[in-house]
Amino acid sequence: MSVKLVAKAPKELARPVALDLLSVPMPDEPFLVCEHCRRRTHGAISLEGRAQLPAHLLAPDDEGEGAFYRWLVGHHVAVCTWRLLADTLDTVRQAPTAITVGLDHAAFLMDAYSALLVYAGSCTPEIYGSVIRTRMVESNPSFSGTWARDFERVRQLLDALAPAATSALGMAQRNNRIVHMMQAKRLVPSGVSLLQASKGRTDGETTAAERDLFDRFFRLERRRVCEWEFRAQLSRRVSLILCDLQLRPMSNTGLAGPVQQSALMCEEILKLLADHSHGETS
């Protein structure tokens, strides 16, 4: 069953949103050191007591364009979350004394990613097939989420650390896999991915060209930025999602298990992620 979007504002309030490029370093590149950036504001907004939201923070009205907007901005925040998660795991790998706090924080970030999976794919299967999947096919018939270079680094670090299944991170990992599989099954009932449907390579080898194509589709610009520019971009996009959810909350009706839990916790998790974007790295 689809995640229903419940409109809570007159249609005339909404305006199309032009989503900026997300500027992020390559996964293995460190942030630039820029003390001047500490004096810049993040551009986030407070949602408390706001009767009407500014037009530039509103998602498109059209159901298909609204779904594609969620797909893009949800992936932008996911990419930022993957970067934070990878950096946290790398810190734990290099400083075992920080393992408890570090892995607990990594579990939170994995839960944030699970919530983003539900938000990004909260359209109906029909809209997903006719709008989102169609645009991915137009980009490349074999388009695959496995081309995400940022999550590849996360996978490598998780494999190296091998968290116990009963640990907070191990349970968050298991929950994430279930959410991902359930969302994929809901949006594509046939269970056949674009990569499988196009009979593309399934040997696990991803080319640089495929990774670049993934970046272009999701409006990612690869360049080194300072940590505070990175956090400013994350903060703004979390604000966009929270504004969107205030006007079009996700209903958990018909959802089950981990997907329902992720939908229920989505706003709270994102607010915590926004708080994190204003703090220091772990």
Secondary structure per residue as TSV (DSSP state, phi and psi in degrees):
chain	resnum	aa	ss	phi	psi
A	1	M	-	360.0	145.0
A	2	S	-	-78.2	159.9
A	3	V	-	-84.2	115.9
A	4	K	-	-77.9	141.1
A	5	L	B	-102.1	122.4
A	6	V	-	-105.4	111.4
A	7	A	-	-69.8	136.1
A	8	K	-	-127.1	13.9
A	9	A	S	-144.3	150.1
A	10	P	-	-58.1	143.3
A	11	K	G	-59.7	-32.8
A	12	E	G	-66.5	-12.4
A	13	L	G	-72.6	-29.9
A	14	A	-	-81.7	151.9
A	15	R	-	-139.5	152.1
A	16	P	-	-60.9	146.7
A	17	V	-	-114.0	125.3
A	18	A	-	-88.1	109.6
A	19	L	-	-81.7	120.8
A	20	D	-	-65.6	159.6
A	21	L	-	-61.4	141.0
A	22	L	E	-93.0	117.1
A	23	S	E	-94.2	116.2
A	24	V	E	-138.8	149.3
A	25	P	-	-72.0	167.4
A	26	M	-	-60.5	151.3
A	27	P	T	-52.2	-34.0
A	28	D	T	-96.9	7.0
A	29	E	S	-92.8	134.3
A	30	P	-	-74.5	160.7
A	31	F	-	-68.9	151.1
A	32	L	B	-68.4	152.1
A	33	V	-	-95.2	117.8
A	34	C	-	-147.1	92.7
A	35	E	G	-63.4	-30.6
A	36	H	G	-59.5	-32.7
A	37	C	G	-66.6	-17.8
A	38	R	G	-65.2	-17.7
A	39	R	G	-91.8	-3.1
A	40	R	S	-84.8	150.0
A	41	T	-	-85.6	158.9
A	42	H	-	-85.1	-20.2
A	43	G	-	79.1	14.0
A	44	A	-	-79.1	163.4
A	45	I	-	-125.8	157.8
A	46	S	-	-93.3	134.6
A	47	L	-	-94.3	-3.7
A	48	E	T	-68.9	125.1
A	49	G	T	69.6	15.4
A	50	R	-	-87.2	118.9
A	51	A	S	-76.8	-42.2
A	52	Q	S	-132.8	142.6
A	53	L	-	-95.2	145.0
A	54	P	-	-61.5	143.1
A	55	A	G	-57.9	-33.5
A	56	H	G	-71.9	-7.0
A	57	L	G	-104.8	5.6
A	58	L	-	-97.0	142.1
A	59	A	-	-76.2	161.6
A	60	P	-	-60.5	149.9
A	61	D	S	-72.6	-42.6
A	62	D	S	-55.6	134.7
A	63	E	H	-59.9	-43.8
A	64	G	H	-68.2	-45.6
A	65	E	H	-67.5	-34.8
A	66	G	H	-64.2	-38.2
A	67	A	H	-67.2	-42.1
A	68	F	H	-67.3	-35.2
A	69	Y	H	-59.7	-46.8
A	70	R	H	-62.5	-37.8
A	71	W	H	-61.7	-42.5
A	72	L	H	-74.0	-53.3
A	73	V	H	-68.0	-32.9
A	74	G	H	-62.4	-39.7
A	75	H	H	-72.9	-32.3
A	76	H	H	-59.4	-47.9
A	77	V	H	-68.6	-33.2
A	78	A	H	-63.0	-42.7
A	79	V	H	-61.3	-42.5
A	80	C	H	-64.0	-39.8
A	81	T	H	-65.1	-40.2
A	82	W	H	-60.9	-40.5
A	83	R	H	-63.7	-46.0
A	84	L	H	-62.3	-40.4
A	85	L	H	-65.5	-45.6
A	86	A	H	-63.0	-42.3
A	87	D	H	-64.5	-37.7
A	88	T	H	-65.1	-46.2
A	89	L	H	-63.9	-37.6
A	90	D	H	-66.9	-37.6
A	91	T	H	-62.4	-42.8
A	92	V	H	-63.4	-41.6
A	93	R	H	-62.6	-37.2
A	94	Q	H	-88.0	-20.8
A	95	A	-	-134.1	80.8
A	96	P	G	-54.8	-22.4
A	97	T	G	-66.2	-20.1
A	98	A	G	-95.5	15.6
A	99	I	H	-63.1	-41.7
A	100	T	H	-65.1	-55.0
A	101	V	H	-63.6	-42.3
A	102	G	H	-62.6	-44.4
A	103	L	H	-71.9	-32.2
A	104	D	H	-64.4	-41.2
A	105	H	H	-68.0	-37.8
A	106	A	H	-61.8	-37.3
A	107	A	H	-62.9	-41.4
A	108	F	H	-60.8	-44.6
A	109	L	H	-65.4	-35.5
A	110	M	H	-66.5	-38.9
A	111	D	H	-64.9	-35.6
A	112	A	H	-62.7	-41.8
A	113	Y	H	-62.4	-40.2
A	114	S	H	-60.2	-43.5
A	115	A	H	-63.4	-37.8
A	116	L	H	-67.6	-32.8
A	117	L	H	-60.2	-40.6
A	118	V	H	-70.8	-43.8
A	119	Y	H	-62.8	-51.0
A	120	A	H	-61.2	-34.7
A	121	G	T	-106.8	39.0
A	122	S	-	-91.0	14.4
A	123	C	S	-87.6	178.3
A	124	T	-	-77.9	157.8
A	125	P	H	-58.3	-33.3
A	126	E	H	-65.2	-45.6
A	127	I	H	-67.8	-39.2
A	128	Y	I	-58.7	-45.6
A	129	G	I	-69.2	-40.7
A	130	S	I	-83.8	-24.1
A	131	V	I	-112.4	-64.7
A	132	I	I	-69.7	-52.7
A	133	R	H	-63.8	-38.3
A	134	T	H	-60.9	-40.8
A	135	R	H	-70.3	-33.5
A	136	M	H	-68.2	-39.3
A	137	V	H	-62.4	-40.9
A	138	E	H	-63.0	-31.7
A	139	S	H	-72.8	-44.4
A	140	N	-	-168.1	125.5
A	141	P	T	-57.2	-22.5
A	142	S	T	-102.5	15.3
A	143	F	-	-47.1	134.9
A	144	S	-	-144.6	140.7
A	145	G	G	-66.7	-16.9
A	146	T	G	-68.9	-8.2
A	147	W	G	-83.7	-0.2
A	148	A	-	-72.2	108.0
A	149	R	H	-68.8	-29.3
A	150	D	H	-68.8	-39.5
A	151	F	H	-75.2	-24.8
A	152	E	H	-59.9	-40.7
A	153	R	H	-64.9	-37.8
A	154	V	H	-61.2	-46.0
A	155	R	H	-60.6	-42.4
A	156	Q	H	-62.7	-42.5
A	157	L	H	-70.0	-37.5
A	158	L	H	-64.6	-40.2
A	159	D	H	-63.0	-39.2
A	160	A	H	-69.4	-38.5
A	161	L	H	-82.5	-30.6
A	162	A	-	46.3	63.7
A	163	P	-	-61.2	144.8
A	164	A	-	-61.8	144.4
A	165	A	T	-60.6	-28.6
A	166	T	T	-89.6	-2.9
A	167	S	S	-77.3	165.6
A	168	A	H	-58.5	-42.1
A	169	L	H	-69.8	-40.3
A	170	G	H	-60.5	-41.8
A	171	M	H	-69.8	-37.0
A	172	A	H	-65.1	-38.2
A	173	Q	H	-61.1	-47.6
A	174	R	H	-62.0	-44.2
A	175	N	H	-60.1	-41.7
A	176	N	H	-63.0	-41.8
A	177	R	H	-62.9	-40.6
A	178	I	H	-66.3	-45.3
A	179	V	H	-59.8	-44.7
A	180	H	H	-61.3	-45.8
A	181	M	H	-66.0	-41.1
A	182	M	H	-67.9	-39.6
A	183	Q	H	-66.0	-41.7
A	184	A	H	-62.1	-41.9
A	185	K	H	-67.5	-37.5
A	186	R	H	-68.1	-44.1
A	187	L	H	-78.0	-32.0
A	188	V	-	-128.2	81.3
A	189	P	T	-55.3	-28.3
A	190	S	T	-67.8	-23.0
A	191	G	-	77.8	5.7
A	192	V	-	-97.7	116.5
A	193	S	-	-75.6	165.3
A	194	L	H	-60.2	-39.7
A	195	L	H	-61.5	-42.1
A	196	Q	H	-70.4	-42.2
A	197	A	H	-63.7	-34.6
A	198	S	T	-88.0	-0.2
A	199	K	T	57.1	38.1
A	200	G	-	-75.2	177.4
A	201	R	-	-63.2	134.8
A	202	T	-	-121.9	21.9
A	203	D	S	-84.7	1.8
A	204	G	S	86.7	-7.3
A	205	E	-	-86.8	118.1
A	206	T	-	-109.6	133.3
A	207	T	-	-86.2	161.1
A	208	A	H	-62.2	-35.8
A	209	A	H	-63.4	-38.6
A	210	E	H	-68.0	-39.0
A	211	R	H	-66.3	-38.4
A	212	D	H	-66.0	-36.6
A	213	L	H	-65.7	-41.7
A	214	F	H	-57.6	-44.9
A	215	D	H	-61.2	-44.6
A	216	R	H	-64.7	-42.2
A	217	F	H	-60.9	-43.0
A	218	F	T	-91.4	13.0
A	219	R	T	58.9	52.6
A	220	L	E	-107.8	131.0
A	221	E	E	-110.7	123.2
A	222	R	E	-91.3	107.3
A	223	R	-	-157.3	153.1
A	224	R	-	-72.4	132.9
A	225	V	-	-129.5	162.3
A	226	C	B	-78.7	163.8
A	227	E	H	-59.1	-36.5
A	228	W	H	-76.9	-30.2
A	229	E	H	-66.7	-40.5
A	230	F	H	-58.9	-47.6
A	231	R	H	-66.8	-34.2
A	232	A	H	-62.8	-42.7
A	233	Q	H	-64.9	-42.4
A	234	L	H	-62.3	-45.8
A	235	S	H	-60.1	-43.1
A	236	R	H	-63.7	-42.6
A	237	R	H	-71.5	-33.8
A	238	V	H	-63.1	-40.1
A	239	S	H	-60.6	-40.8
A	240	L	H	-60.2	-44.3
A	241	I	H	-66.1	-43.4
A	242	L	H	-64.1	-37.7
A	243	C	H	-64.4	-43.7
A	244	D	H	-60.4	-44.5
A	245	L	H	-69.7	-27.2
A	246	Q	H	-67.4	-35.5
A	247	L	H	-87.8	-33.5
A	248	R	S	-132.7	72.6
A	249	P	-	-63.9	149.1
A	250	M	B	-80.9	131.9
A	251	S	-	-90.2	138.8
A	252	N	-	-96.0	10.6
A	253	T	T	-60.8	128.1
A	254	G	T	85.4	-7.0
A	255	L	-	-87.6	157.3
A	256	A	-	-134.5	153.7
A	257	G	H	54.3	-135.7
A	258	P	H	-58.9	-33.5
A	259	V	H	-65.7	-44.2
A	260	Q	H	-61.9	-42.8
A	261	Q	H	-63.6	-41.3
A	262	S	H	-65.6	-37.3
A	263	A	H	-66.1	-42.3
A	264	L	H	-64.7	-35.1
A	265	M	H	-93.5	-2.7
A	266	C	H	-54.4	-53.5
A	267	E	H	-63.4	-43.2
A	268	E	H	-64.6	-42.3
A	269	I	H	-63.1	-42.6
A	270	L	H	-67.5	-33.5
A	271	K	H	-65.0	-39.4
A	272	L	H	-66.8	-37.2
A	273	L	H	-66.1	-36.4
A	274	A	H	-64.2	-41.1
A	275	D	H	-61.3	-40.5
A	276	H	H	-62.6	-36.1
A	277	S	H	-66.2	-14.4
A	278	H	T	-97.0	-4.2
A	279	G	S	-102.9	-167.8
A	280	E	-	-86.9	158.5
A	281	T	-	-69.3	153.9
A	282	S	-	-70.6	360.0
